[in-house]
Amino acid sequence: MSHCLFTAFGRLRTRARAYLDEEAGSATVWNITWLLVFAGMAGLSIDSSNGYRNKAIMQATADASAHAAVIQLPDQDAARLTAGEYAEKNMPATIHGPVLDTDTDVIFGHWDAETPDVTPYTARWTPVDENGALPEGMEVDAVRVMLRRTRSSGNPLPTQVLGIVGLEAWDVQTQAIAVKKILDNCYNKGLLTKGRFASQSNNEWRDGICIYAEDYLQFGSDVYGDDNIVIQSDDASDPLLLGSSGTGIFPSSNTDSAIQTFRDEHMTIAPLNVSLPDKIPSLYDTLKTWSVGDPWPEAFYLPFTPTKVEVVESGSVENPVAGTVYISDSSIVFKKGNENSNATLANVAAISGDTISIDSSIGRVHSVFMLAHKHDSSGAHQGVIDINSGTQIGNASYCTDRSGWSRFLASKDLKVGSNSQIAGAQFVAGLNLYLGSDGVSMSGIAAQVGSTYYAENNDPKIEPASNSVYGGCNAHFIPGSEVIALKY
């Protein structure tokens, strides 16, 4: 029995040794091993490349969203909305999932522009606290936008190959901080002209309004101005003409010594680049074929959301429909206000190849955008906007809630009739802005006048007639800022 067991064990050992010494099929095993290694490396390469590609898309989207949002400051609600719109346009939720939560991932704060760039951004970025406040002395001038494709946000980036080894998705996130530099407060609450500012008598200037001219400044008699207004010129030698009987900061006499004292104490000499009127022709070319869904030029965003476009022939537009952009190659005359012969014209835009007029049947205008441009055969620009006397422009509450503002752009002249009221309006004219007499509560008004496509002898000017009261209240219409940095 023992002999048999010994023999059987010997045979088994011999066969095992022969099996271990057998080399047939080893190449197959070796190839399978390397095939698995190469497949893993290929999967890692494919999914890594896809991850980096998507992160680059996310970074570009974060940049665009932050850039667009910061331009809306100080309106934080508008900034959040704009950031969300840009994120959705670039990375639709139907494809990428919700990459941006505007309530939590659009964060406002202050950027320390004085500290050198070598400093980590965390040492230069101060976000607002839970109450939306910053430390004393800081102002909100920057927006941080954070985009996410993560498991926690419910939309991680799926892998294409690595799922076979258990790695089914990447977490990808990125951010951008856009910083806004205020160029000059005059852009936001000023009457600015490349030519002359010629105010008639008995006008009041208050509430921080800024007045700027590159040719000369003229104030009629019985003028009043408080300590908050800013009067500015680009050259100390430019004429300053003052009438008598001034009060507030204005001298009571127009002697040379009184005028010189006023210059020394109340005038600033610093040039401004009054350039917006030069953009009117290109803006008109862009908008005359505009369709709902197309992007609206960023610097001239609408005060309402358009829902339709109507191309009209020259002549009257009666009872215009709210939300409509009216486009004409020639003139447009608005009558009767919005539907049902209402005397209010609101939530419409007009793009005209000649003149835009607001008829006397309309007593109030707010939340509108109007652009008139005509380029005739002589090379002159002839676009005119004419607002009838007795028109109330904007909402009385504009200076507190920024509601009801409007924007008017004419490549030549812009005329506001007498007995009008303004509470939130931007006026941009290539040549002249005429503001009628007997205006009351002319607050939240901003204007830029004078373009390079008119010769110097055309005398671009702002002419406020008599017996009116003007105030600034930080209009924030004209883009008086630029994004100076994008930090990651």
Buried (B, 14 or more C-beta within 10 A) or exposed (E): EEEEEEEEEEEEEEEEEEEEEEEEEEEEEEEEEEEEEEEBEEBBEBBEEBBEEBBEBBBBBBBBBBBBBBBBBBEBEBBBBBBBBBBBEBBEEEEBBBBBBBEEBBBBBBBBEEEEEEEEBEEBBBEBEEEEEBEEEBEBBBBBBBBBBBEEBEBBBEBEBBEEEEEEBBEBBBBBBBBBBEBBBBBBBBBBBBBBBBBBBBBBBBBBBBBBBBBBBBBBBBBBBBEBBBBBBBEEEBEBBBBBBBEBBBBEEBEEEBBEEBBEEBBEEEEBEBEBBBBBBEBBEBBBEBEEEEEBEEEBBBBBEBEEBEEBEBEBBBBBBBBBBBBBBEBBBBBBBBEEEBBBBBBBBBBBBBBBBBBEBBBBBBBBBBBBBBBEEEEBBBBBBBBBBBBBBBBBEBBEEBBBBBBBBBBBBBBBBBBBBBBBBBBBBBBBBBBBBBBEBBBBBBBBBBBEBBEEEBBBBBBBBBBBBBBBBBBBBBBBBEBBBBBE
